[in-house]
Amino acid sequence: MYRSACIKAFELILEQSGKLLRKGLKPYFHTSKEVDGLIFKDVFRHAVLRNIISDEACERWLQYRDNRNSTAHDYGVNFAEETVVLLPQFIADASALATAIKE
């Protein structure tokens, strides 16, 4: 039950992080529509270009997204094991991203 709760929190925070970062990028674009049209991974790539996050952090966020996408319909043991391994670094990255967005 705890593992399932952690994985659900991972999914929610991943999605919310992308949405909040998208809002943080809007001042760097001519229109909000441009930012709204970006796919999740491009949002993080643009964050690197604007020095909001590092290249290394971006690569990890892309890995988190790949983990989520490749296992979107697999809530079995494999998905759980792969995701639980990512959680410590994910928590650190999510905290760092929250701080970066506030600045």
Phi and psi in radians as a Rosetta constraint file:
Dihedral C 1 N 2 CA 2 C 2 CIRCULARHARMONIC -1.155 0.35
Dihedral N 2 CA 2 C 2 N 3 CIRCULARHARMONIC -0.703 0.35
Dihedral C 2 N 3 CA 3 C 3 CIRCULARHARMONIC -1.080 0.35
Dihedral N 3 CA 3 C 3 N 4 CIRCULARHARMONIC -0.752 0.35
Dihedral C 3 N 4 CA 4 C 4 CIRCULARHARMONIC -1.091 0.35
Dihedral N 4 CA 4 C 4 N 5 CIRCULARHARMONIC -0.704 0.35
Dihedral C 4 N 5 CA 5 C 5 CIRCULARHARMONIC -1.138 0.35
Dihedral N 5 CA 5 C 5 N 6 CIRCULARHARMONIC -0.696 0.35
Dihedral C 5 N 6 CA 6 C 6 CIRCULARHARMONIC -1.113 0.35
Dihedral N 6 CA 6 C 6 N 7 CIRCULARHARMONIC -0.725 0.35
Dihedral C 6 N 7 CA 7 C 7 CIRCULARHARMONIC -1.175 0.35
Dihedral N 7 CA 7 C 7 N 8 CIRCULARHARMONIC -0.708 0.35
Dihedral C 7 N 8 CA 8 C 8 CIRCULARHARMONIC -1.115 0.35
Dihedral N 8 CA 8 C 8 N 9 CIRCULARHARMONIC -0.719 0.35
Dihedral C 8 N 9 CA 9 C 9 CIRCULARHARMONIC -1.107 0.35
Dihedral N 9 CA 9 C 9 N 10 CIRCULARHARMONIC -0.701 0.35
Dihedral C 9 N 10 CA 10 C 10 CIRCULARHARMONIC -0.977 0.35
Dihedral N 10 CA 10 C 10 N 11 CIRCULARHARMONIC -0.852 0.35
Dihedral C 10 N 11 CA 11 C 11 CIRCULARHARMONIC -1.073 0.35
Dihedral N 11 CA 11 C 11 N 12 CIRCULARHARMONIC -0.796 0.35
Dihedral C 11 N 12 CA 12 C 12 CIRCULARHARMONIC -1.154 0.35
Dihedral N 12 CA 12 C 12 N 13 CIRCULARHARMONIC -0.782 0.35
Dihedral C 12 N 13 CA 13 C 13 CIRCULARHARMONIC -1.156 0.35
Dihedral N 13 CA 13 C 13 N 14 CIRCULARHARMONIC -0.660 0.35
Dihedral C 13 N 14 CA 14 C 14 CIRCULARHARMONIC -1.021 0.35
Dihedral N 14 CA 14 C 14 N 15 CIRCULARHARMONIC -0.849 0.35
Dihedral C 14 N 15 CA 15 C 15 CIRCULARHARMONIC -1.164 0.35
Dihedral N 15 CA 15 C 15 N 16 CIRCULARHARMONIC -0.774 0.35
Dihedral C 15 N 16 CA 16 C 16 CIRCULARHARMONIC -1.135 0.35
Dihedral N 16 CA 16 C 16 N 17 CIRCULARHARMONIC -0.621 0.35
Dihedral C 16 N 17 CA 17 C 17 CIRCULARHARMONIC -1.072 0.35
Dihedral N 17 CA 17 C 17 N 18 CIRCULARHARMONIC -0.769 0.35
Dihedral C 17 N 18 CA 18 C 18 CIRCULARHARMONIC -1.089 0.35
Dihedral N 18 CA 18 C 18 N 19 CIRCULARHARMONIC -0.731 0.35
Dihedral C 18 N 19 CA 19 C 19 CIRCULARHARMONIC -1.165 0.35
Dihedral N 19 CA 19 C 19 N 20 CIRCULARHARMONIC -0.742 0.35
Dihedral C 19 N 20 CA 20 C 20 CIRCULARHARMONIC -1.195 0.35
Dihedral N 20 CA 20 C 20 N 21 CIRCULARHARMONIC -0.673 0.35
Dihedral C 20 N 21 CA 21 C 21 CIRCULARHARMONIC -1.144 0.35
Dihedral N 21 CA 21 C 21 N 22 CIRCULARHARMONIC -0.660 0.35
Dihedral C 21 N 22 CA 22 C 22 CIRCULARHARMONIC -1.009 0.35
Dihedral N 22 CA 22 C 22 N 23 CIRCULARHARMONIC -0.772 0.35
Dihedral C 22 N 23 CA 23 C 23 CIRCULARHARMONIC -1.110 0.35
Dihedral N 23 CA 23 C 23 N 24 CIRCULARHARMONIC -0.680 0.35
Dihedral C 23 N 24 CA 24 C 24 CIRCULARHARMONIC -1.173 0.35
Dihedral N 24 CA 24 C 24 N 25 CIRCULARHARMONIC -0.403 0.35
Dihedral C 24 N 25 CA 25 C 25 CIRCULARHARMONIC -1.495 0.35
Dihedral N 25 CA 25 C 25 N 26 CIRCULARHARMONIC -0.292 0.35
Dihedral C 25 N 26 CA 26 C 26 CIRCULARHARMONIC -0.960 0.35
Dihedral N 26 CA 26 C 26 N 27 CIRCULARHARMONIC -0.655 0.35
Dihedral C 26 N 27 CA 27 C 27 CIRCULARHARMONIC -1.117 0.35
Dihedral N 27 CA 27 C 27 N 28 CIRCULARHARMONIC -0.309 0.35
Dihedral C 27 N 28 CA 28 C 28 CIRCULARHARMONIC -1.558 0.35
Dihedral N 28 CA 28 C 28 N 29 CIRCULARHARMONIC -0.052 0.35
Dihedral C 28 N 29 CA 29 C 29 CIRCULARHARMONIC -2.046 0.35
Dihedral N 29 CA 29 C 29 N 30 CIRCULARHARMONIC 2.774 0.35
Dihedral C 29 N 30 CA 30 C 30 CIRCULARHARMONIC -1.184 0.35
Dihedral N 30 CA 30 C 30 N 31 CIRCULARHARMONIC -0.694 0.35
Dihedral C 30 N 31 CA 31 C 31 CIRCULARHARMONIC -2.366 0.35
Dihedral N 31 CA 31 C 31 N 32 CIRCULARHARMONIC 2.721 0.35
Dihedral C 31 N 32 CA 32 C 32 CIRCULARHARMONIC -1.126 0.35
Dihedral N 32 CA 32 C 32 N 33 CIRCULARHARMONIC -0.539 0.35
Dihedral C 32 N 33 CA 33 C 33 CIRCULARHARMONIC -1.047 0.35
Dihedral N 33 CA 33 C 33 N 34 CIRCULARHARMONIC -0.631 0.35
Dihedral C 33 N 34 CA 34 C 34 CIRCULARHARMONIC -1.068 0.35
Dihedral N 34 CA 34 C 34 N 35 CIRCULARHARMONIC -0.798 0.35
Dihedral C 34 N 35 CA 35 C 35 CIRCULARHARMONIC -1.198 0.35
Dihedral N 35 CA 35 C 35 N 36 CIRCULARHARMONIC -0.736 0.35
Dihedral C 35 N 36 CA 36 C 36 CIRCULARHARMONIC -1.082 0.35
Dihedral N 36 CA 36 C 36 N 37 CIRCULARHARMONIC -0.439 0.35
Dihedral C 36 N 37 CA 37 C 37 CIRCULARHARMONIC -1.443 0.35
Dihedral N 37 CA 37 C 37 N 38 CIRCULARHARMONIC -0.135 0.35
Dihedral C 37 N 38 CA 38 C 38 CIRCULARHARMONIC -1.306 0.35
Dihedral N 38 CA 38 C 38 N 39 CIRCULARHARMONIC 2.481 0.35
Dihedral C 38 N 39 CA 39 C 39 CIRCULARHARMONIC -1.371 0.35
Dihedral N 39 CA 39 C 39 N 40 CIRCULARHARMONIC 2.851 0.35
Dihedral C 39 N 40 CA 40 C 40 CIRCULARHARMONIC -0.860 0.35
Dihedral N 40 CA 40 C 40 N 41 CIRCULARHARMONIC -0.890 0.35
Dihedral C 40 N 41 CA 41 C 41 CIRCULARHARMONIC -1.125 0.35
Dihedral N 41 CA 41 C 41 N 42 CIRCULARHARMONIC -0.634 0.35
Dihedral C 41 N 42 CA 42 C 42 CIRCULARHARMONIC -1.189 0.35
Dihedral N 42 CA 42 C 42 N 43 CIRCULARHARMONIC -0.519 0.35
Dihedral C 42 N 43 CA 43 C 43 CIRCULARHARMONIC -1.037 0.35
Dihedral N 43 CA 43 C 43 N 44 CIRCULARHARMONIC -0.790 0.35
Dihedral C 43 N 44 CA 44 C 44 CIRCULARHARMONIC -1.250 0.35
Dihedral N 44 CA 44 C 44 N 45 CIRCULARHARMONIC -0.593 0.35
Dihedral C 44 N 45 CA 45 C 45 CIRCULARHARMONIC -1.129 0.35
Dihedral N 45 CA 45 C 45 N 46 CIRCULARHARMONIC -0.697 0.35
Dihedral C 45 N 46 CA 46 C 46 CIRCULARHARMONIC -1.189 0.35
Dihedral N 46 CA 46 C 46 N 47 CIRCULARHARMONIC -0.535 0.35
Dihedral C 46 N 47 CA 47 C 47 CIRCULARHARMONIC -1.116 0.35
Dihedral N 47 CA 47 C 47 N 48 CIRCULARHARMONIC -0.594 0.35
Dihedral C 47 N 48 CA 48 C 48 CIRCULARHARMONIC -1.172 0.35
Dihedral N 48 CA 48 C 48 N 49 CIRCULARHARMONIC -0.769 0.35
Dihedral C 48 N 49 CA 49 C 49 CIRCULARHARMONIC -1.062 0.35
Dihedral N 49 CA 49 C 49 N 50 CIRCULARHARMONIC -0.523 0.35
Dihedral C 49 N 50 CA 50 C 50 CIRCULARHARMONIC -1.670 0.35
Dihedral N 50 CA 50 C 50 N 51 CIRCULARHARMONIC 0.153 0.35
Dihedral C 50 N 51 CA 51 C 51 CIRCULARHARMONIC 1.022 0.35
Dihedral N 51 CA 51 C 51 N 52 CIRCULARHARMONIC 0.571 0.35
Dihedral C 51 N 52 CA 52 C 52 CIRCULARHARMONIC -1.467 0.35
Dihedral N 52 CA 52 C 52 N 53 CIRCULARHARMONIC -0.669 0.35
Dihedral C 52 N 53 CA 53 C 53 CIRCULARHARMONIC -2.319 0.35
Dihedral N 53 CA 53 C 53 N 54 CIRCULARHARMONIC 2.849 0.35
Dihedral C 53 N 54 CA 54 C 54 CIRCULARHARMONIC -1.468 0.35
Dihedral N 54 CA 54 C 54 N 55 CIRCULARHARMONIC 2.888 0.35
Dihedral C 54 N 55 CA 55 C 55 CIRCULARHARMONIC -1.017 0.35
Dihedral N 55 CA 55 C 55 N 56 CIRCULARHARMONIC -0.745 0.35
Dihedral C 55 N 56 CA 56 C 56 CIRCULARHARMONIC -1.122 0.35
Dihedral N 56 CA 56 C 56 N 57 CIRCULARHARMONIC -0.746 0.35
Dihedral C 56 N 57 CA 57 C 57 CIRCULARHARMONIC -1.111 0.35
Dihedral N 57 CA 57 C 57 N 58 CIRCULARHARMONIC -0.707 0.35
Dihedral C 57 N 58 CA 58 C 58 CIRCULARHARMONIC -1.049 0.35
Dihedral N 58 CA 58 C 58 N 59 CIRCULARHARMONIC -0.790 0.35
Dihedral C 58 N 59 CA 59 C 59 CIRCULARHARMONIC -1.033 0.35
Dihedral N 59 CA 59 C 59 N 60 CIRCULARHARMONIC -0.681 0.35
Dihedral C 59 N 60 CA 60 C 60 CIRCULARHARMONIC -1.183 0.35
Dihedral N 60 CA 60 C 60 N 61 CIRCULARHARMONIC -0.716 0.35
Dihedral C 60 N 61 CA 61 C 61 CIRCULARHARMONIC -1.088 0.35
Dihedral N 61 CA 61 C 61 N 62 CIRCULARHARMONIC -0.664 0.35
Dihedral C 61 N 62 CA 62 C 62 CIRCULARHARMONIC -1.155 0.35
Dihedral N 62 CA 62 C 62 N 63 CIRCULARHARMONIC -0.634 0.35
Dihedral C 62 N 63 CA 63 C 63 CIRCULARHARMONIC -1.149 0.35
Dihedral N 63 CA 63 C 63 N 64 CIRCULARHARMONIC -0.721 0.35
Dihedral C 63 N 64 CA 64 C 64 CIRCULARHARMONIC -1.043 0.35
Dihedral N 64 CA 64 C 64 N 65 CIRCULARHARMONIC -0.749 0.35
Dihedral C 64 N 65 CA 65 C 65 CIRCULARHARMONIC -1.153 0.35
Dihedral N 65 CA 65 C 65 N 66 CIRCULARHARMONIC -0.736 0.35
Dihedral C 65 N 66 CA 66 C 66 CIRCULARHARMONIC -1.061 0.35
Dihedral N 66 CA 66 C 66 N 67 CIRCULARHARMONIC -0.721 0.35
Dihedral C 66 N 67 CA 67 C 67 CIRCULARHARMONIC -1.027 0.35
Dihedral N 67 CA 67 C 67 N 68 CIRCULARHARMONIC -0.802 0.35
Dihedral C 67 N 68 CA 68 C 68 CIRCULARHARMONIC -1.153 0.35
Dihedral N 68 CA 68 C 68 N 69 CIRCULARHARMONIC -0.752 0.35
Dihedral C 68 N 69 CA 69 C 69 CIRCULARHARMONIC -1.207 0.35
Dihedral N 69 CA 69 C 69 N 70 CIRCULARHARMONIC -0.726 0.35
Dihedral C 69 N 70 CA 70 C 70 CIRCULARHARMONIC -1.276 0.35
Dihedral N 70 CA 70 C 70 N 71 CIRCULARHARMONIC -0.304 0.35
Dihedral C 70 N 71 CA 71 C 71 CIRCULARHARMONIC -2.117 0.35
Dihedral N 71 CA 71 C 71 N 72 CIRCULARHARMONIC 0.395 0.35
Dihedral C 71 N 72 CA 72 C 72 CIRCULARHARMONIC -0.992 0.35
Dihedral N 72 CA 72 C 72 N 73 CIRCULARHARMONIC -0.552 0.35
Dihedral C 72 N 73 CA 73 C 73 CIRCULARHARMONIC -1.994 0.35
Dihedral N 73 CA 73 C 73 N 74 CIRCULARHARMONIC 0.214 0.35
Dihedral C 73 N 74 CA 74 C 74 CIRCULARHARMONIC -2.028 0.35
Dihedral N 74 CA 74 C 74 N 75 CIRCULARHARMONIC 1.710 0.35
Dihedral C 74 N 75 CA 75 C 75 CIRCULARHARMONIC -1.779 0.35
Dihedral N 75 CA 75 C 75 N 76 CIRCULARHARMONIC 0.480 0.35
Dihedral C 75 N 76 CA 76 C 76 CIRCULARHARMONIC -1.476 0.35
Dihedral N 76 CA 76 C 76 N 77 CIRCULARHARMONIC -2.916 0.35
Dihedral C 76 N 77 CA 77 C 77 CIRCULARHARMONIC -1.111 0.35
Dihedral N 77 CA 77 C 77 N 78 CIRCULARHARMONIC -0.712 0.35
Dihedral C 77 N 78 CA 78 C 78 CIRCULARHARMONIC -1.044 0.35
Dihedral N 78 CA 78 C 78 N 79 CIRCULARHARMONIC -0.815 0.35
Dihedral C 78 N 79 CA 79 C 79 CIRCULARHARMONIC -1.056 0.35
Dihedral N 79 CA 79 C 79 N 80 CIRCULARHARMONIC -0.811 0.35
Dihedral C 79 N 80 CA 80 C 80 CIRCULARHARMONIC -1.073 0.35
Dihedral N 80 CA 80 C 80 N 81 CIRCULARHARMONIC -0.791 0.35
Dihedral C 80 N 81 CA 81 C 81 CIRCULARHARMONIC -1.121 0.35
Dihedral N 81 CA 81 C 81 N 82 CIRCULARHARMONIC -0.755 0.35
Dihedral C 81 N 82 CA 82 C 82 CIRCULARHARMONIC -1.122 0.35
Dihedral N 82 CA 82 C 82 N 83 CIRCULARHARMONIC -0.702 0.35
Dihedral C 82 N 83 CA 83 C 83 CIRCULARHARMONIC -1.291 0.35
Dihedral N 83 CA 83 C 83 N 84 CIRCULARHARMONIC -0.741 0.35
Dihedral C 83 N 84 CA 84 C 84 CIRCULARHARMONIC -1.053 0.35
Dihedral N 84 CA 84 C 84 N 85 CIRCULARHARMONIC -0.601 0.35
Dihedral C 84 N 85 CA 85 C 85 CIRCULARHARMONIC -1.115 0.35
Dihedral N 85 CA 85 C 85 N 86 CIRCULARHARMONIC -0.573 0.35
Dihedral C 85 N 86 CA 86 C 86 CIRCULARHARMONIC -1.383 0.35
Dihedral N 86 CA 86 C 86 N 87 CIRCULARHARMONIC -0.329 0.35
Dihedral C 86 N 87 CA 87 C 87 CIRCULARHARMONIC -1.032 0.35
Dihedral N 87 CA 87 C 87 N 88 CIRCULARHARMONIC -0.789 0.35
Dihedral C 87 N 88 CA 88 C 88 CIRCULARHARMONIC -1.017 0.35
Dihedral N 88 CA 88 C 88 N 89 CIRCULARHARMONIC -0.804 0.35
Dihedral C 88 N 89 CA 89 C 89 CIRCULARHARMONIC -1.230 0.35
Dihedral N 89 CA 89 C 89 N 90 CIRCULARHARMONIC -0.618 0.35
Dihedral C 89 N 90 CA 90 C 90 CIRCULARHARMONIC -1.063 0.35
Dihedral N 90 CA 90 C 90 N 91 CIRCULARHARMONIC -0.745 0.35
Dihedral C 90 N 91 CA 91 C 91 CIRCULARHARMONIC -1.076 0.35
Dihedral N 91 CA 91 C 91 N 92 CIRCULARHARMONIC -0.776 0.35
Dihedral C 91 N 92 CA 92 C 92 CIRCULARHARMONIC -1.103 0.35
Dihedral N 92 CA 92 C 92 N 93 CIRCULARHARMONIC -0.764 0.35
Dihedral C 92 N 93 CA 93 C 93 CIRCULARHARMONIC -1.158 0.35
Dihedral N 93 CA 93 C 93 N 94 CIRCULARHARMONIC -0.681 0.35
Dihedral C 93 N 94 CA 94 C 94 CIRCULARHARMONIC -1.145 0.35
Dihedral N 94 CA 94 C 94 N 95 CIRCULARHARMONIC -0.692 0.35
Dihedral C 94 N 95 CA 95 C 95 CIRCULARHARMONIC -1.141 0.35
Dihedral N 95 CA 95 C 95 N 96 CIRCULARHARMONIC -0.751 0.35
Dihedral C 95 N 96 CA 96 C 96 CIRCULARHARMONIC -1.132 0.35
Dihedral N 96 CA 96 C 96 N 97 CIRCULARHARMONIC -0.684 0.35
Dihedral C 96 N 97 CA 97 C 97 CIRCULARHARMONIC -1.145 0.35
Dihedral N 97 CA 97 C 97 N 98 CIRCULARHARMONIC -0.697 0.35
Dihedral C 97 N 98 CA 98 C 98 CIRCULARHARMONIC -1.063 0.35
Dihedral N 98 CA 98 C 98 N 99 CIRCULARHARMONIC -0.734 0.35
Dihedral C 98 N 99 CA 99 C 99 CIRCULARHARMONIC -1.129 0.35
Dihedral N 99 CA 99 C 99 N 100 CIRCULARHARMONIC -0.770 0.35
Dihedral C 99 N 100 CA 100 C 100 CIRCULARHARMONIC -1.102 0.35
Dihedral N 100 CA 100 C 100 N 101 CIRCULARHARMONIC -0.684 0.35
Dihedral C 100 N 101 CA 101 C 101 CIRCULARHARMONIC -1.183 0.35
Dihedral N 101 CA 101 C 101 N 102 CIRCULARHARMONIC -0.641 0.35
Dihedral C 101 N 102 CA 102 C 102 CIRCULARHARMONIC -1.125 0.35
Dihedral N 102 CA 102 C 102 N 103 CIRCULARHARMONIC -0.587 0.35
